[in-house]
Amino acid sequence: MTLERYIRLFAGLFILLSLLLARFHSPNWLWFTVFVGFNLFQSSLTCFCPLEIILQKLGVGGTPPSSRS
């Protein structure tokens, strides 16, 4: 999987998780949803994504494997 797909996976997972927590635990978890949404927005404008830096340091999402002929 590419780094971009991992970032989309984490963002979607965090949004769904925070919505579930807001529904069943406390509405204050919606602030986490706002944080994720704002981070996605600023990342699209600045090309700076903290999760991307973390995943790169962990060695996740390098170049996709070449297709075999």
DRENTOR-842185 format. One line per 2 residues: number of its first residue (from 1); for each residue x, z, y of N, C-alpha, C, O, CB. Coordinates in Angstrom, 3 decimals, always signed. Atoms other than C-alpha are relative to their C-alpha. Glycine has a CB too. Layout:
<rs>
NUM) X Z Y X Z Y X Z Y X Z Y X Z Y  ...
</rs>
This chain:
<rs>
1) +0.845 +0.000 -1.167 +0.000 +0.000 +0.000 +0.899 +0.000 +1.242 +1.972 +0.603 +1.247 -0.966 +1.223 -0.009  -0.768 +0.050 -1.239 +1.219 -0.722 +3.506 -0.221 +1.259 +0.829 -1.175 +2.007 +0.616 -0.379 -1.240 +0.812
3) +0.092 -1.169 -0.873 +1.803 +1.919 +6.151 -1.302 -0.001 +0.794 -1.922 +1.047 +0.971 +1.194 +0.045 +0.954  +1.252 +0.108 -0.769 -1.160 +0.659 +8.185 -1.207 +0.411 -0.839 -2.125 +1.062 -0.340 -0.189 -1.437 +0.515
5) +1.131 -0.379 +0.866 -3.491 +1.069 +5.219 -0.014 +1.500 -0.267 -1.083 +2.106 -0.342 +0.063 -0.766 -1.333  -0.059 -1.453 +0.169 -2.262 +4.629 +4.640 -0.560 +0.709 +1.239 -1.295 +1.690 +1.124 +1.455 +0.454 -0.267
7) +0.497 -0.617 -1.242 -2.966 +5.451 +8.294 -1.519 -0.111 +0.081 -2.194 +0.854 +0.440 +0.649 -0.666 +1.240  +1.467 +0.167 +0.006 -6.483 +4.016 +8.041 -0.654 +0.919 -1.025 -1.713 +1.490 -0.767 -0.377 -1.465 -0.299
9) +0.521 -0.882 +1.048 -7.023 +5.959 +4.804 -0.060 +1.447 +0.490 -1.083 +2.116 +0.343 +0.871 -0.096 -1.268  -0.028 -1.372 -0.518 -5.948 +9.256 +6.398 -1.015 +0.199 +1.113 -1.714 +1.212 +1.132 +1.395 +0.348 +0.506
11) +0.940 -0.141 -1.116 -7.997 +8.653 +9.551 -1.440 +0.081 -0.514 -2.205 +0.946 -0.090 +0.151 -1.181 +0.986  +1.349 -0.021 +0.566 -11.143 +7.870 +7.578 -0.279 +1.274 -0.768 -1.362 +1.850 -0.660 -0.206 -1.189 -0.904
13) +0.162 -1.233 +0.769 -10.597 +10.822 +5.257 -0.161 +1.204 +0.921 -1.014 +2.059 +0.682 +1.196 +0.208 -0.934  +0.095 -1.125 -0.925 -10.031 +13.225 +8.163 -1.338 +0.008 +0.739 -1.916 +1.072 +0.958 +1.150 -0.046 +1.002
15) +1.296 +0.063 -0.693 -13.150 +12.014 +9.972 -1.131 +0.442 -0.916 -1.977 +1.243 -0.516 -0.269 -1.425 +0.513  +1.047 -0.397 +0.946 -15.350 +12.344 +6.896 +0.080 +1.486 -0.334 -0.945 +2.162 -0.421 +0.103 -0.827 -1.281
17) -0.172 -1.414 +0.303 -13.881 +15.750 +6.071 -0.480 +0.875 +1.150 -1.159 +1.878 +0.930 +1.461 +0.301 -0.311  +0.429 -0.815 -1.146 -14.441 +17.063 +9.587 -1.510 -0.058 +0.192 -2.117 +0.931 +0.604 +0.703 -0.466 +1.278
19) +1.459 +0.079 -0.090 -18.024 +15.788 +9.578 -0.670 +0.886 -1.047 -1.676 +1.535 -0.763 -0.465 -1.449 -0.168  +0.548 -0.894 +1.026 -18.683 +17.594 +6.294 +0.179 +1.462 +0.394 -0.736 +2.269 +0.226 +0.671 -0.263 -1.357
21) -0.228 -1.380 -0.433 -17.118 +20.774 +7.638 -0.909 +0.377 +1.166 -1.378 +1.512 +1.245 +1.463 +0.197 +0.398  +0.906 -0.273 -1.126 -19.182 +20.488 +10.824 -1.417 +0.228 -0.492 -2.141 +1.069 +0.041 +0.024 -1.159 +1.010
23) +1.369 -0.113 +0.530 -22.353 +20.092 +8.802 -0.211 +1.310 -0.764 -1.244 +1.963 -0.617 -0.309 -1.189 -0.919  +0.194 -1.127 +0.903 -21.765 +22.907 +6.314 +0.735 +1.277 +0.410 +0.504 +2.330 -0.185 +0.433 -0.390 -1.363
25) -0.742 -1.204 -0.388 -19.417 +25.320 +8.103 -0.227 +0.368 +1.464 -0.834 +1.395 +1.768 +1.486 -0.199 -0.252  +0.127 -0.304 -1.425 -19.271 +25.133 +11.906 +0.042 -1.295 +0.803 +0.875 -2.159 +0.532 +1.121 +0.967 +0.464
27) -0.016 +1.205 -0.845 -20.095 +22.486 +14.535 +1.300 -0.176 +0.785 +1.575 -1.266 +1.286 -1.158 +0.043 +0.967  -1.276 +0.106 -0.708 -16.731 +23.249 +16.137 +0.973 -0.954 -0.689 +1.937 -1.393 -0.062 +0.636 +1.370 +0.125
29) -0.843 +0.963 +0.703 -15.139 +21.000 +13.478 -0.137 -1.399 +0.586 +0.698 -2.263 +0.321 -0.349 -0.023 -1.479  +0.141 +1.315 -0.644 -16.449 +18.056 +15.494 +1.128 -0.252 +0.990 +1.425 -1.406 +1.299 -1.354 -0.105 +0.714
31) -1.155 +0.184 -0.878 -13.529 +18.680 +17.869 +1.157 -0.662 -0.743 +1.942 -1.402 -0.150 +0.449 +1.344 +0.578  -1.024 +0.672 +0.805 -11.249 +17.616 +15.031 -0.309 -1.493 -0.103 +0.602 -2.321 -0.063 +0.088 +0.632 -1.414
33) +0.415 +1.406 +0.013 -13.242 +14.376 +14.785 +0.369 -0.667 +1.319 +0.859 -1.797 +1.338 -1.521 -0.123 -0.257  -0.360 +0.532 -1.317 -12.754 +13.887 +18.526 +1.512 -0.219 +0.078 +1.963 -1.243 +0.591 -0.469 +0.959 +1.129
35) -1.454 +0.123 -0.017 -9.011 +14.493 +18.121 +0.475 -1.232 -0.774 +1.330 -1.979 -0.297 +0.636 +1.257 -0.582  -0.386 +1.165 +0.809 -8.700 +11.889 +15.356 -0.390 -1.291 +0.714 +0.400 -2.234 +0.761 -0.663 +0.059 -1.401
37) +0.438 +1.190 -0.718 -10.731 +9.359 +17.342 +0.859 -0.282 +1.217 +1.209 -1.433 +1.480 -1.439 +0.147 +0.417  -0.852 +0.186 -1.167 -8.676 +9.938 +20.474 +1.395 -0.466 -0.399 +1.993 -1.303 +0.277 +0.090 +1.294 +0.799
39) -1.316 +0.403 +0.480 -5.450 +9.613 +18.496 -0.006 -1.467 -0.409 +0.953 -2.186 -0.124 +0.435 +0.880 -1.178  +0.112 +1.414 +0.355 -6.620 +6.276 +17.076 -0.052 -0.872 +1.247 +0.567 -1.935 +1.295 -1.245 -0.239 -0.861
41) +0.119 +0.754 -1.239 -7.529 +5.102 +20.567 +1.340 -0.112 +0.730 +1.745 -1.205 +1.124 -1.031 +0.651 +0.906  -1.277 +0.029 -0.713 -4.229 +6.089 +22.188 +1.042 -0.766 -0.799 +1.912 -1.410 -0.213 +0.494 +1.424 +0.285
43) -0.938 +0.747 +0.836 -2.317 +4.631 +19.238 -0.173 -1.505 +0.177 +0.802 -2.255 +0.131 -0.185 +0.377 -1.469  +0.236 +1.436 -0.195 -3.947 +1.256 +19.811 +0.547 -0.477 +1.337 +0.900 -1.647 +1.481 -1.495 -0.312 -0.089
45) -0.510 +0.370 -1.319 -2.816 +1.313 +23.454 +1.509 +0.161 +0.135 +2.159 -0.624 +0.824 -0.680 +0.822 +1.050  -1.405 -0.333 -0.202 +0.659 +2.826 +23.133 +0.892 -0.354 -1.177 +2.116 -0.331 -1.049 +0.130 +1.448 +0.288
47) -0.755 +0.265 +1.248 +1.715 +1.878 +19.560 +0.794 +1.227 -0.444 +1.799 +1.086 -1.140 +0.961 -1.197 +0.195  -0.618 -1.255 +0.435 +2.698 +5.554 +19.068 -0.993 +0.737 -0.886 -2.087 +1.094 -0.448 +0.428 +0.885 +1.223
49) +0.871 -0.697 +0.938 +1.224 +7.211 +15.996 +0.813 +1.080 -0.712 +1.726 +0.757 -1.471 -0.633 -0.993 -1.027  -0.744 -1.074 +0.655 +2.464 +10.644 +14.861 -0.035 -0.082 -1.525 +0.966 +0.207 -2.181 -0.545 +1.328 +0.439
51) +0.100 +0.108 +1.448 +1.196 +10.066 +11.324 +0.945 -1.074 -0.534 +1.522 -0.914 -1.609 -1.439 -0.308 -0.412  -0.910 +1.065 +0.417 +3.209 +6.851 +11.108 +1.434 +0.528 -0.106 +2.149 +0.204 -1.055 -0.064 -1.184 +0.991
53) -1.341 -0.579 +0.008 +6.396 +8.761 +11.957 +0.173 +0.923 -1.202 +1.202 +0.887 -1.878 +0.267 +0.770 +1.308  -0.058 -0.918 +1.135 +5.617 +11.427 +9.357 +0.082 -0.764 -1.311 +0.901 -0.435 -2.168 -1.220 +0.925 -0.006
55) -0.005 +0.769 +1.238 +4.866 +8.878 +6.641 +1.305 -0.757 -0.196 +1.789 -0.863 -1.323 -1.162 -0.968 -0.015  -1.279 +0.696 +0.101 +8.027 +6.898 +7.417 +1.103 +0.955 -0.433 +1.949 +0.584 -1.246 +0.361 -0.654 +1.335
57) -1.004 -0.986 +0.394 +10.142 +10.059 +7.115 -0.151 +0.410 -1.454 +0.826 +0.774 -2.108 -0.090 +1.224 +0.888  +0.253 -0.312 +1.406 +8.509 +10.720 +3.748 +0.274 -1.199 -0.909 +0.231 -1.081 -2.133 -1.440 +0.467 -0.181
59) -0.305 +1.183 +0.787 +9.367 +7.198 +2.654 -1.236 -0.699 -0.560 -1.149 -1.433 -1.545 +0.907 +0.372 -1.122  +1.269 +0.561 +0.466 +5.731 +6.166 +2.251 -0.267 -1.315 +0.713 +0.013 -1.454 +1.903 -1.166 +0.992 +0.237
61) +0.479 +1.235 -0.626 +4.442 +2.650 +2.854 +1.071 -0.933 +0.483 +0.977 -1.485 +1.579 -0.859 +0.327 +1.126  -1.019 +0.960 -0.369 +7.561 +0.575 +2.890 -0.542 -1.416 -0.075 -1.753 -1.629 -0.031 +1.217 +0.148 -0.894
63) +0.445 +1.390 +0.082 +7.442 -3.166 +2.624 -0.755 -0.210 -1.306 -0.390 +0.357 -2.336 +1.202 -0.979 +0.102  +0.777 +0.236 +1.220 +4.866 -4.419 +0.139 +0.862 -0.738 -1.023 +1.720 -1.541 -0.656 -1.291 -0.811 +0.312
65) -0.796 +0.678 +1.032 +6.292 -5.558 -3.206 -0.221 -1.511 +0.026 -1.328 -1.986 +0.282 -0.346 +0.553 -1.388  +0.135 +1.450 -0.005 +6.989 -9.249 -3.441 -0.832 -0.438 -1.195 -0.786 +0.171 -2.264 +1.385 -0.683 -0.020
67) +0.847 +0.483 +1.080 +4.551 -11.237 -5.512 +0.852 -0.703 -1.036 +1.773 -1.449 -0.703 -1.093 -0.942 +0.535  -0.755 +0.606 +1.094 +5.848 -12.307 -8.870 -0.590 -1.348 -0.345 -1.809 -1.511 -0.396 +0.011 +0.913 -1.238
69) +0.458 +1.359 +0.320 +5.655 -15.960 -9.767 -0.164 -0.180 -1.481 -0.542 -1.261 -1.933 +0.969 -1.039 +0.538
</rs>
